[in-house]
């Protein structure tokens, strides 16, 4: 049974509610490769392709809003060397599971909460952040800002730019991303170091949520151990594609707090 969530909410409201849920199609492809041939092993390669249809609603809360993403349907297909393949394959049973995230000024704050802890939902966490990238409502072409990423085992930054948009688009953002991480693995004496880069493009709508988004990320890692001083090289790639597919004429209401849009 899916557990309900209790969130502590402590930031400023975005003040937007929707007459009907927004619906999105989210596609995520993750590719992972670890070259253990340097230690006499084999080349490990695995892929996970995830497709989900989700419905998004917002509700006002103290000093902010909760974005509630409900899984309408979901399929995940593992291929190759994926140790958790059985758990990922169970994604089709996650209908009506949900992700709750706290939104302040159009940006997700903190870590989104899953209604059920499963690796099958993990690919969606990065995707839902792109739907609320935190663009200032009064941003104009040429504006830019940098966000610092809160990583448990490293550091990272995301630099955003407001770029020219086509007629009918509210705002278009581009993102460049860098990360640098070091963390121990489950094996005694092993440490993983990783450097990542990425780009994204997000098309915003006037209702404060993304209309569409694409993201491409590349992480190069090295698994260090006393047995293999030079380390085992690895590569991870992630491709995210998001498209709003329903309610194109959606308009924001007044917020429950009475703030006008």
Secondary structure, DSSP 4 states (H G I P E B T S, - for coil): -PPP------S-----EESS-EEEEEEEEEEEEEEGGGGT--EEEEEEEEEEEEEEEEEEETTEEEEEEEEEEEEEEEEES-TTHHHHHGGGG-TT-EEEEEEETTEEEEEEEESS--HHHHHHHHHHHHHTB---TT--TT-EEEEEEEETTEEEEEEEEEE---TT-SEEEEEEEEEEEEEE-SSTT-EEEEEEEEEEEEEE-TTSSEEEEEEEEEEEEEEE-SSSTT-EEEEEEEEEEEEE-S-TT--EE--TT----
